[in-house]
Amino acid sequence: MGLRPASQYHYDLNCKEKSFLSNVFKGRQRIVIYLTMIPGLLVFLLFGIVPSISTLIISFTNFTAIPGLPTNFIGLANYVYIFVNNAQGFIQSVEDTLLFAGGVIILQNVLGLWMASTLTKKFPGVTFFRTLVFMPAVLGVTVIGLMWTLIFAPSGGPAAGLLSLFGTSSAFFGSTTWALPLVIFVQIWANLGFTTVVFIAGMNTVPRELHEAAMIDGATGWTNFWKVTFPMIAPSVTVNVILAAAGSLRTYDLIYVLTDGTNNTNTLGMYMFNTAFQGSSNLGLGAGIGILQFILTVIVVLILQKYLMRREEAMS
């Protein structure tokens, strides 16, 4: 076997050097990536993991906000109280929560689809209307709650003045019939802009050729939307449904401002808040309710996610 030319050895050395430098560069890239992740992980650890673990630990104690009372480990006593001693109140809160979440999930996505399909068309002022629809999404929850409380105020509110012309009472948030539907309405109004934007983004990715082909085949506007657009925006539907479910199952601040949890609006969030920070300020029991609320949210979200992912696969 003859010796290779010197140029061949030089080529091999260059390849090895380039490979070594490439590995070093990739290694440095990984280090930089990991370093940039550290601040986000620390924030998540500090404001996500630590409070969750603390809440779980507190739920096994009789910790209260009243000074001077000792804090003791009581095991599952808080959960026994929730499921046995106050079973009726807990079940009612779960029912209120599921009714509220169900109404928000369905209506918010149906209205969002309708708004998005309307605002993807070209007509004068479409940009203005898109901005108008999205504006509530940038308002704070307290501002939204106070605004609608003033609108539906029994005395002096615009709704009261309008309904007085027809001789109808306007004590909506004080009514067991209208309180929950109105809270659902305000929640949808606050989040409809974001839902609509997500649907618009999905609809803008649908190839125009598909719509044109469907129209050539004789598809009408509704058939075109249902057979062409809707299957193509399945990922957007999944995102909006999951976000609406997670948000509505955990809502308490808007309900607190509007009704304070009265008149069939005592959701798990309000039940937890009132138990932990009102009356006897039983933080241990409130933490237990918070853990159960978290478990319910995870279960519902996982069920919806599994169903919607299967639906996406079937449509693809």
C-alpha positions as CSV (number, residue, x, y, z in Angstrom):
1,M,0.0,0.0,0.0
2,G,1.5,3.3,-1.1
3,L,1.7,6.5,1.0
4,R,-1.0,9.1,0.4
5,P,0.0,12.5,-0.9
6,A,0.8,15.2,1.6
7,S,-2.2,17.2,0.4
8,Q,-4.5,14.4,1.5
9,Y,-3.1,14.5,5.0
10,H,-3.5,18.3,5.0
11,Y,-7.2,17.8,3.9
12,D,-7.8,15.3,6.8
13,L,-6.3,17.7,9.3
14,N,-8.4,20.6,8.0
15,C,-11.6,18.4,8.3
16,K,-10.7,17.3,11.8
17,E,-10.0,21.0,12.8
18,K,-13.3,22.2,11.3
19,S,-15.2,19.4,13.0
20,F,-13.5,20.2,16.4
21,L,-14.3,24.0,15.9
22,S,-17.8,23.1,15.0
23,N,-18.3,21.0,18.1
24,V,-16.8,23.8,20.2
25,F,-19.1,26.3,18.6
26,K,-22.2,24.1,19.1
27,G,-21.1,23.6,22.7
28,R,-20.9,27.3,23.3
29,Q,-24.3,27.7,21.6
30,R,-25.8,25.2,24.0
31,I,-24.2,27.0,27.0
32,V,-25.6,30.4,25.8
33,I,-29.1,28.8,25.3
34,Y,-29.0,27.3,28.8
35,L,-27.9,30.6,30.3
36,T,-30.7,32.6,28.6
37,M,-33.2,30.1,30.0
38,I,-32.1,30.5,33.6
39,P,-33.9,33.8,34.3
40,G,-37.2,32.5,32.9
41,L,-36.8,29.2,34.9
42,L,-36.0,31.2,38.1
43,V,-39.1,33.3,37.6
44,F,-41.2,30.2,37.0
45,L,-39.7,28.5,40.0
46,L,-40.3,31.6,42.2
47,F,-43.8,32.5,41.1
48,G,-45.1,29.1,40.0
49,I,-43.6,26.1,41.6
50,V,-42.8,27.5,45.1
51,P,-46.3,29.0,45.7
52,S,-47.9,25.7,44.4
53,I,-45.9,23.6,46.8
54,S,-46.5,26.1,49.7
55,T,-50.3,26.0,49.0
56,L,-50.2,22.2,49.1
57,I,-48.3,22.2,52.4
58,I,-50.7,24.8,53.9
59,S,-53.7,22.7,52.9
60,F,-52.6,20.1,55.4
61,T,-52.6,22.6,58.3
62,N,-55.0,24.8,60.3
63,F,-53.1,27.9,59.3
64,T,-55.2,31.1,59.7
65,A,-54.5,34.8,59.2
66,I,-55.6,35.6,62.8
67,P,-52.5,36.6,64.9
68,G,-51.8,34.4,68.0
69,L,-53.4,31.2,66.8
70,P,-51.0,28.3,66.6
71,T,-50.5,26.5,63.3
72,N,-50.6,22.6,63.4
73,F,-50.5,19.8,61.0
74,I,-54.0,18.3,60.7
75,G,-53.5,15.9,57.8
76,L,-56.6,15.5,55.5
77,A,-58.9,17.3,57.9
78,N,-59.5,20.2,55.6
79,Y,-60.4,17.9,52.7
80,V,-62.7,15.8,54.9
81,Y,-64.5,19.0,55.9
82,I,-64.9,20.0,52.2
83,F,-66.2,16.6,51.1
84,V,-68.2,15.6,54.2
85,N,-69.1,18.5,56.4
86,N,-69.6,21.0,53.6
87,A,-70.3,18.7,50.8
88,Q,-73.4,20.6,49.6
89,G,-71.6,23.9,49.5
90,F,-68.6,22.3,47.6
91,I,-70.9,20.6,45.0
92,Q,-72.8,23.8,44.5
93,S,-69.5,25.7,43.8
94,V,-68.4,23.0,41.4
95,E,-71.8,23.3,39.6
96,D,-71.5,27.1,39.4
97,T,-67.9,26.8,38.1
98,L,-68.8,24.3,35.4
99,L,-71.8,26.3,34.3
100,F,-69.8,29.4,34.1
101,A,-66.9,27.8,32.3
102,G,-69.2,25.9,29.9
103,G,-71.0,29.1,28.9
104,V,-67.8,31.0,28.4
105,I,-66.1,28.2,26.4
106,I,-69.0,27.7,24.0
107,L,-70.2,31.2,23.5
108,Q,-66.8,32.9,23.4
109,N,-65.6,30.6,20.7
110,V,-68.8,30.7,18.6
111,L,-68.8,34.5,18.8
112,G,-65.1,34.6,18.1
113,L,-65.5,32.5,15.0
114,W,-68.3,34.7,13.7
115,M,-66.4,37.9,14.4
116,A,-63.2,36.5,12.8
117,S,-65.1,35.3,9.7
118,T,-66.6,38.8,9.4
119,L,-63.4,40.8,10.0
120,T,-61.3,38.7,7.5
121,K,-63.5,40.2,4.7
122,K,-62.6,43.4,3.0
123,F,-64.9,46.3,3.7
124,P,-64.5,50.0,4.7
125,G,-63.3,50.4,8.3
126,V,-62.3,46.8,8.8
127,T,-59.1,47.9,10.6
128,F,-61.1,50.2,12.9
129,F,-63.5,47.4,13.8
130,R,-60.6,44.9,14.5
131,T,-59.1,47.5,16.9
132,L,-62.5,48.1,18.5
133,V,-63.0,44.3,19.1
134,F,-59.6,43.9,20.6
135,M,-59.7,46.9,22.9
136,P,-61.4,45.1,25.9
137,A,-58.5,42.7,26.0
138,V,-56.1,45.4,27.1
139,L,-58.2,46.6,30.0
140,G,-57.7,45.5,33.6
141,V,-60.2,43.1,35.2
142,T,-61.1,45.5,37.9
143,V,-61.7,48.3,35.4
144,I,-64.0,46.0,33.4
145,G,-65.9,44.8,36.5
146,L,-66.4,48.4,37.8
147,M,-67.5,49.6,34.3
148,W,-70.2,47.0,33.9
149,T,-71.3,47.4,37.6
150,L,-71.9,51.0,36.9
151,I,-73.7,50.2,33.6
152,F,-76.1,47.8,35.3
153,A,-76.4,49.8,38.6
154,P,-80.0,49.7,39.8
155,S,-80.0,53.4,40.4
156,G,-78.4,55.8,37.9
157,G,-77.0,53.2,35.5
158,P,-77.7,53.5,31.8
159,A,-79.3,50.0,31.8
160,A,-81.6,51.1,34.6
161,G,-82.7,54.2,32.8
162,L,-83.4,52.2,29.6
163,L,-85.3,49.5,31.3
164,S,-87.3,51.9,33.4
165,L,-89.0,53.0,30.2
166,F,-90.5,49.5,30.0
167,G,-91.3,49.2,33.7
168,T,-88.7,46.5,34.2
169,S,-86.4,46.1,37.2
170,S,-82.6,46.4,36.5
171,A,-81.2,44.7,39.6
172,F,-79.5,42.1,37.4
173,F,-76.4,41.3,39.5
174,G,-78.7,40.9,42.5
175,S,-80.9,38.4,40.7
176,T,-80.5,34.7,41.0
177,T,-81.7,34.4,37.4
178,W,-79.6,37.0,35.7
179,A,-76.4,37.2,37.8
180,L,-74.6,34.2,36.3
181,P,-75.6,34.9,32.6
182,L,-74.4,38.5,33.0
183,V,-71.1,37.4,34.6
184,I,-70.6,35.0,31.6
185,F,-71.4,37.9,29.2
186,V,-68.8,40.2,30.8
187,Q,-66.2,37.5,30.8
188,I,-66.8,36.9,27.1
189,W,-66.8,40.6,26.4
190,A,-63.4,40.9,28.1
191,N,-61.7,38.1,26.2
192,L,-63.5,38.0,22.9
193,G,-60.9,40.3,21.2
194,F,-58.0,37.9,21.9
195,T,-60.1,34.9,20.7
196,T,-61.0,36.7,17.5
197,V,-57.4,37.6,16.8
198,V,-56.3,34.0,17.1
199,F,-59.1,32.9,14.7
200,I,-58.2,35.6,12.3
201,A,-54.6,34.5,12.3
202,G,-55.7,30.9,11.6
203,M,-58.0,32.0,8.8
204,N,-55.3,34.0,7.1
205,T,-53.3,30.8,6.7
206,V,-56.0,29.0,4.7
207,P,-54.9,29.0,1.0
208,R,-57.2,31.1,-1.2
209,E,-57.1,28.4,-3.8
210,L,-59.0,26.0,-1.6
211,H,-61.9,28.6,-1.3
212,E,-61.9,29.1,-5.0
213,A,-61.9,25.4,-5.7
214,A,-64.8,24.9,-3.3
215,M,-66.8,27.8,-4.9
216,I,-66.2,26.2,-8.4
217,D,-67.7,23.0,-7.0
218,G,-70.8,24.9,-6.0
219,A,-70.1,25.4,-2.2
220,T,-72.0,28.3,-0.7
221,G,-70.6,30.7,2.0
222,W,-71.6,28.5,4.9
223,T,-70.6,25.2,3.3
224,N,-67.3,26.8,2.3
225,F,-66.6,27.9,5.8
226,W,-67.7,24.5,7.4
227,K,-65.9,22.2,4.9
228,V,-62.8,24.3,4.1
229,T,-62.1,27.0,6.7
230,F,-63.1,25.2,9.9
231,P,-61.0,22.1,9.4
232,M,-58.0,24.2,8.4
233,I,-58.2,26.3,11.6
234,A,-58.5,23.3,14.0
235,P,-55.3,24.3,15.8
236,S,-56.7,27.8,16.5
237,V,-59.9,26.2,17.8
238,T,-57.8,24.0,20.1
239,V,-55.8,27.0,21.4
240,N,-58.9,29.1,22.1
241,V,-60.9,26.4,23.8
242,I,-58.0,25.4,26.1
243,L,-57.3,29.0,27.0
244,A,-61.0,29.8,27.6
245,A,-61.4,26.6,29.8
246,A,-58.3,27.3,31.9
247,G,-59.1,30.9,32.3
248,S,-62.8,30.5,33.2
249,L,-62.3,27.6,35.6
250,R,-59.8,29.8,37.6
251,T,-61.7,33.1,37.4
252,Y,-62.6,34.8,40.7
253,D,-61.5,38.5,40.4
254,L,-64.1,39.5,37.8
255,I,-66.8,37.7,39.8
256,Y,-65.6,39.3,43.0
257,V,-66.1,42.8,41.5
258,L,-69.4,42.1,39.9
259,T,-71.3,39.9,42.4
260,D,-69.0,39.0,45.3
261,G,-69.9,35.3,44.6
262,T,-73.6,35.7,45.4
263,N,-76.7,34.6,43.4
264,N,-75.4,31.4,41.9
265,T,-71.9,32.8,41.1
266,N,-70.1,31.2,44.0
267,T,-67.5,29.4,41.8
268,L,-64.6,27.5,43.3
269,G,-62.4,30.6,42.9
270,M,-64.9,32.7,45.0
271,Y,-65.4,29.8,47.5
272,M,-61.6,29.7,48.0
273,F,-61.2,33.5,48.3
274,N,-64.1,33.9,50.8
275,T,-62.8,31.0,52.9
276,A,-59.2,32.1,52.9
277,F,-59.6,35.9,53.2
278,Q,-63.1,36.6,54.6
279,G,-64.6,35.8,57.9
280,S,-62.4,33.4,59.9
281,S,-59.6,33.7,57.3
282,N,-59.0,29.9,57.3
283,L,-56.0,29.8,54.9
284,G,-55.5,26.1,55.4
285,L,-59.1,25.3,54.2
286,G,-58.8,27.9,51.4
287,A,-55.6,26.3,50.2
288,G,-57.4,22.9,50.1
289,I,-60.1,24.4,48.0
290,G,-57.5,25.9,45.7
291,I,-55.8,22.5,45.3
292,L,-59.1,20.9,44.3
293,Q,-59.8,23.8,41.9
294,F,-56.4,23.2,40.3
295,I,-57.1,19.4,40.0
296,L,-60.5,20.1,38.4
297,T,-58.9,22.6,35.9
298,V,-56.2,20.1,34.9
299,I,-58.7,17.3,34.4
300,V,-61.1,19.4,32.3
301,V,-58.2,20.8,30.2
302,L,-56.6,17.4,29.6
303,I,-60.0,15.9,28.5
304,L,-60.6,18.8,26.1
305,Q,-57.0,18.7,24.8
306,K,-57.2,14.9,24.1
307,Y,-60.6,15.3,22.3
308,L,-59.5,18.3,20.3
309,M,-56.2,16.7,19.3
310,R,-58.0,13.6,18.1
311,R,-60.3,15.9,16.1
312,E,-57.4,17.7,14.6
313,E,-55.9,14.3,13.5
314,A,-59.3,13.3,12.0
315,M,-59.6,16.5,10.0
316,S,-56.0,16.5,8.7
